[in-house]
Amino acid sequence: MRQSKVSAYYAARPAPAHVARAPDEDYQFVDLFCGIGGASQGAAQAGLRVVLAVDFDKFMLGVHELNHPDATHMNIEMPPQQPLPLPTTGKFHLHGSPPCNKVSRINKAVTPEQRKQGLSLVRWYLKFALASDATTFSMEQVPADCVLKVVQKFKRKHKGRLDYTVINCWDLGVPQTRKRLIAGTPALIEKLRRRRTVRRSVADVIAEPGGTHTRIEATASGTKAHRVINSWDDFCRPISRPAATVTARNGLRWATPHCGIEPHKMGTRDLLTIQSFPSDYELGKLSRANGRKGAGNALPPAAMRELLRPLFADQGS
C-alpha cells in the first residue's frame, strides 16, 4: 500500500471554502475509486464529512487531497490487498464509482476479457458494500446492459437491501445530458426517483462562453456514436440548452455555427463548471489532459448532493 503525501505547498493551504461543515459530525463519507472527487464534493455539500478516499491514479488522488485535506488518502489498486480503514464509530456512507471505460457501450474497442474485468470490479464493490457496516451506500456506473444485468441480479439476491435507478443528471441541475445508473440503499434510491426536477443550461452557469453553441469533441471527418460528422456545424447545441456528456477522452468544444470558424476545445475550468463543480475547486498542477480526464470521469457533485440530501432532511438540508 502506498499512502499519498501532500506537498509542502499544498499542506500549507487552508481548507477550501467549498467544503461544507456536516450538520451531523458523525455522518462520514468514504469514496472508493474517488478520482478528483466529484462524489466527495457532492457529499460535502450535502453535509457529510469526507474521511477516506481511495484511487489507483496518484494524479487524480492528489487533486482530491488538495480539496479534501482532512480525509485519509490511499493510492492503491482495487480490490485492496488488505482491509480498508473504514470508520468504526458513528454513521458513514460508502460510495464507489468503479471505472466505466471497460463496460461502456460507447467504447467499441474493449475486448470481452476487458469487459469481464470491468464487471468484476462492479461485482466486487457491490459485495463489499453489502457486507460492510456502512449506514448507507451507493454506486455510480454507466447504464450499459451488462451492468444492469449485474445490478438486477444483486437486487434479486439481496431483497430489500439494494435498489437502483437510472438518472439523467440534467434533471438534477447539471447543465449536460448525462445518464448514470445509481444503485444503493433502497430508501435513498426511492427518494432520488422522486426528487424535484431542476434543469440548467450552459448559459445559466458560464457567464462568458467561448461560443454560441457547445459541440461534441470530434474531427470533421471522424465519427461519434457511429454517425459520420460531415461539417463542424453538425451536432452543435445552443448554450440555452444543456451540453452533451462531458467525457474523459474527448471533452467538449465551443462552437459558433455558420461562421466558418473551427470549434475550439473547451478549457478544463469550463468542463468542471458544466460538471457542477464549484468555481474554487482546486486542480493544483494537474496537466490539461489529466484535467479533462478527471472532469470527464467524475460524478457531478450536484447528483451526489441530491442523493444524500435526504439524510439531513429533518435538519433543513
PAVEX-870613 format. One line per 4 residues: number of its first residue (from 1); their letters; for each residue x negated, y, z of C-alpha. Coordinates in steps of 0.2 Angstrom, whole numbers, plus 2048, in hexadecimal, padded with zeros to 3 digits. Example, Ala and Ser with C-alpha at 12.3 -4.5 7.8 and 13.67 -1.06 7.14 Angstrom:
2
1> AS> 7C2 7EA 827  7BC 7FB 824
END
This chain:
317
1> MRQS> 800 800 800  7FA 811 7FC  800 820 806  801 830 7FC
5> KVSA> 7F8 83F 803  7FD 852 800  7EF 85D 7FB  7E9 86B 807
9> YYAA> 7F2 877 7FB  802 86F 7FD  801 86A 80F  7FF 87D 814
13> RPAP> 80F 882 80B  81F 883 816  82E 878 813  838 87D 803
17> AHVA> 847 888 806  852 87C 7FD  850 86E 809  860 86F 814
21> RAPD> 861 86C 826  86C 85C 82A  87C 85F 833  879 84E 83B
25> EDYQ> 866 84C 83F  868 83A 841  86E 837 82F  85F 834 825
29> FVDL> 85B 830 813  850 823 80B  84C 825 7F8  845 816 7EF
33> FCGI> 83E 819 7DD  83F 82B 7E2  837 834 7D3  835 846 7D6
37> GGAS> 844 846 7E2  855 849 7DA  85E 83E 7E6  854 844 7F5
41> QGAA> 858 856 7F0  86B 852 7EE  86A 849 7FF  862 858 807
45> QAGL> 86F 864 800  87C 858 807  875 85A 818  86A 84A 81A
49> RVVL> 858 84A 820  84C 841 813  841 836 81D  839 829 811
53> AVDF> 835 82A 7FE  82D 81C 7F4  827 81C 7E2  81A 814 7D7
57> DKFM> 816 824 7CE  80A 82F 7D8  80D 83E 7CE  820 83E 7D0
61> LGVH> 81E 839 7E2  813 848 7E5  820 854 7DF  82C 84B 7EB
65> ELNH> 820 84E 7F9  81E 860 7F5  830 863 7F6  834 857 805
69> PDAT> 824 858 80F  82C 851 81F  830 840 817  824 831 817
73> HMNI> 81E 82E 805  818 81D 7FF  810 81B 7EE  813 808 7EB
77> EMPP> 81B 7FC 7DE  82C 7F5 7E1  831 7E9 7E8  825 7ED 7F6
81> QQPL> 819 7E0 7FC  81D 7E4 80F  82B 7EB 818  830 7FD 815
85> PLPT> 830 808 825  843 80B 824  84B 815 833  84E 80A 842
89> TGKF> 858 817 84C  867 822 846  871 821 836  869 821 825
93> HLHG> 86E 820 813  864 815 807  863 81A 7F5  85A 812 7E6
97> SPPC> 858 817 7D4  84F 808 7CC  847 80D 7BB  854 80D 7AD
101> NKVS> 848 80D 79E  848 7FA 79D  85B 7F8 79E  861 807 794
105> RINK> 86A 803 784  863 812 77C  851 80A 77D  851 7FE 76F
109> AVTP> 83F 7FA 771  841 7F0 781  83E 7DE 780  849 7D1 788
113> EQRK> 83B 7CE 795  83A 7E0 799  84D 7E1 79B  84C 7D2 7A7
117> QGLS> 83F 7DB 7B1  849 7EB 7B2  859 7E1 7B8  84F 7D8 7C5
121> LVRW> 84B 7E9 7CD  85E 7ED 7CD  861 7DC 7D5  853 7DE 7E2
125> YLKF> 859 7EF 7E7  86B 7EA 7E9  866 7DB 7F4  85A 7E6 7FE
129> ALAS> 868 7F3 801  875 7E6 806  869 7DE 812  863 7EE 81A
133> DATT> 869 7F7 829  86E 806 81F  87D 80F 825  882 813 813
137> FSME> 879 810 802  879 813 7F0  871 80F 7DF  870 819 7CF
141> QVPA> 86E 811 7BE  873 813 7AC  884 80B 7A8  87D 7FE 79C
145> DCVL> 887 7EE 79A  879 7E4 7A1  878 7EE 7B1  88B 7EE 7B3
149> KVVQ> 88B 7DB 7B2  87E 7DB 7C0  888 7E7 7CB  899 7DF 7C8
153> KFKR> 891 7CE 7CD  88B 7D6 7DE  89C 7DE 7E1  8A5 7CD 7DF
157> KHKG> 898 7C5 7EA  898 7D2 7F8  8AB 7D7 7F9  8AE 7E6 802
161> RLDY> 89C 7EB 804  898 7F1 7F2  8A1 7FC 7E5  89C 806 7D6
165> TVIN> 8A2 813 7CA  89C 81B 7BA  89B 82E 7BB  897 83C 7AF
169> CWDL> 88C 848 7B8  894 856 7AE  8A4 853 7B9  899 857 7C9
173> GVPQ> 892 868 7C4  883 862 7BA  883 86C 7A9  87F 85C 79E
177> TRKR> 889 84D 799  880 83F 7A3  888 82F 7A7  882 824 7B5
181> LIAG> 887 815 7BF  888 818 7D1  88A 809 7DD  88A 808 7F0
185> TPAL> 894 809 7FF  8A7 807 7FA  8AD 816 804  8A1 822 7FC
189> IEKL> 8A4 81B 7EB  8B7 81D 7ED  8B5 82F 7F2  8A9 832 7E4
193> RRRR> 8B7 82C 7D8  8C3 839 7DF  8B7 848 7E0  8BD 858 7D9
197> TVRR> 8B7 85C 7C7  8AB 86A 7C6  8A4 86E 7B4  896 87A 7B0
201> SVAD> 88E 87F 79F  87C 882 79B  880 895 79A  887 894 7AC
205> VIAE> 876 88F 7B3  869 896 7A8  869 8A9 7A7  85D 8AB 799
209> PGGT> 85F 89C 78D  852 899 77F  860 898 772  873 898 76E
213> HTRI> 873 885 76F  86B 876 777  865 867 76C  85F 855 76F
217> EATA> 84C 854 76D  849 84B 75C  840 84F 74C  84A 855 73D
221> SGTK> 847 844 734  848 839 744  857 830 74C  861 831 75C
225> AHRV> 86C 824 761  86B 81C 74F  871 82C 747  866 834 73A
229> INSW> 863 847 73D  862 850 72D  861 862 733  85B 86B 742
233> DDFC> 86D 872 743  873 860 747  879 85B 758  877 86D 75F
237> RPIS> 883 871 76E  888 883 772  881 889 783  894 88B 788
241> RPAA> 894 878 789  88A 86C 793  87A 866 78C  876 854 786
245> TVTA> 86E 848 792  85D 84E 798  851 83F 795  840 83B 79B
249> RNGL> 839 838 78A  841 846 77F  848 853 78A  852 861 781
253> RWAT> 84F 86F 775  855 881 774  85D 884 763  866 892 759
257> PHCG> 86E 88A 74A  86F 891 739  861 89D 73C  853 893 733
261> IEPH> 849 892 743  843 881 74A  84A 87D 75B  83C 87E 769
265> KMGT> 83A 873 778  842 877 788  837 87B 797  836 870 7A6
269> RDLL> 83E 87D 7B1  84D 87E 7A5  84F 86B 7A5  84E 86B 7B8
273> TIQS> 85C 878 7B9  867 86E 7AD  864 85F 7B8  86B 86A 7C7
277> FPSD> 85A 86C 7D0  858 87C 7DA  84E 88A 7D2  841 889 7E0
281> YELG> 83E 877 7DE  82B 875 7DD  821 86B 7D0  810 86F 7D6
285> KLSR> 803 86B 7C8  80E 85E 7BF  80A 85E 7AD  817 863 7A0
289> ANGR> 819 852 79A  81B 84B 7AB  827 859 7B0  832 854 7A2
293> KGAG> 831 842 7A7  835 846 7B9  844 851 7B4  84B 844 7A8
297> NALP> 849 835 7B4  851 83E 7C3  862 83C 7CA  86A 84E 7C9
301> PAAM> 86A 854 7DB  87C 85A 7D9  882 848 7D6  87A 842 7E6
305> RELL> 880 850 7F0  892 84C 7EA  890 83A 7EF  88A 83E 800
309> RPLF> 894 84D 805  8A2 843 80C  896 83D 81A  898 84E 822
313> ADQG> 8AA 852 81C  8B0 855 82E  8A2 861 830  8A7 86D 822
317> S> 89A 866 815
END
